[in-house]
């Protein structure tokens, strides 16, 4: 294939992406590369251009990629770039119709979510130095995350009014503004109470806030800030593999299933609209059970 051309419309598109979304240079270069490669393929195939591409061209290009043994993830990324480009063209009045409509995305292999052992979780939970206010806040947040399986966005958005100490539950506003009640458990509730009594007033220093978890500036915790503190405590706990807040959500679901929880119950607790989303955790639990069987059964 000849060197990919660089149509002017691609530069306009990438400039628009940078202005609208502030995308990183490497991300913009990926879009540029995907579009240039498709443009080169179109030109070699029938002398076509990007604005003149039809639905059949998109389909044929995906077939071409698979014919070259491209990975499904690479083909999916190429299609994603084309969708974004042609969507931009339609919104700007450059095209009347989007040629990527009704093109199915390549099926990606669904990897098992990474989880933590129960011993790993215990080490992580014990990592924050609870003698100071920030450490006590972090311990309460980690305990809450593991006890409830909340998404990190749900955790940092919690308000005081969403926690019922009497009932031992937290009212969560999930995706699509759907509400669900999730039990906290005695351990997490005890740490939240300790944080509310001893740490939160010190962090606020007389300032008002209705956020449950606050920073030293009396502001709400952010997702990025929680990600950083999680990694710091994971390093302190000696957990070498990179962690994300979602890892604790995976651990929550996997450990529940390992201890016999019903899949429908886990679905409700996680706030999954479709049980097929939850079923990925059964594979994780099954792998764990196979390891235990092989390790402990006399004929394992």
Number of C-alpha atoms within 10 A of each C-alpha: 7 9 8 17 16 15 15 8 14 19 13 11 19 19 14 13 19 15 10 9 8 11 14 10 11 9 13 18 13 14 22 19 18 20 23 19 18 23 23 21 21 20 16 12 11 8 10 16 14 19 14 10 17 15 15 11 18 20 16 13 19 21 14 14 15 15 9 9 10 13 13 17 14 15 23 17 17 22 24 15 18 21 18 15 21 22 18 17 18 14 12 10 9 13 15 10 15 21 22 22 12 9 14 10 15 16 10 12 8 7 9 13 15 15 22 19 12 13 9 15 21 13 17 24 20 16 21 24 14 16 10 12 19 20 18 22 27 23 24 25 23 25 26 22 22 21 22 24 26 24 19 19 17 16 24 20 18 20 18 14 11 16 21 14 14 7 9 16 18 22 16 24 18 16 13 6 8 10 12 15 17 20 18 24 14 12 12 22 23 16 20 26 14 15 25 18 11 16 22 23 16 17 19 16 11 9 11 10 14 12 18 22 27 21 17 14 11 19 16 18 20 16 16 11 11 20 15 13 14 23 19 14 22 24 16 15 18 12 16 10 10 10 18 16 22 18 16 26 22 23 25 25 28 27 19 17 19 15 9 9 13 10 17 14 13 21 18 16 19 22 23 15 12 11 14 10 11 19 14 17 25 16 15 23 21 14 13 16 13 13 13 12 13 12 11 10 9 7 7 10
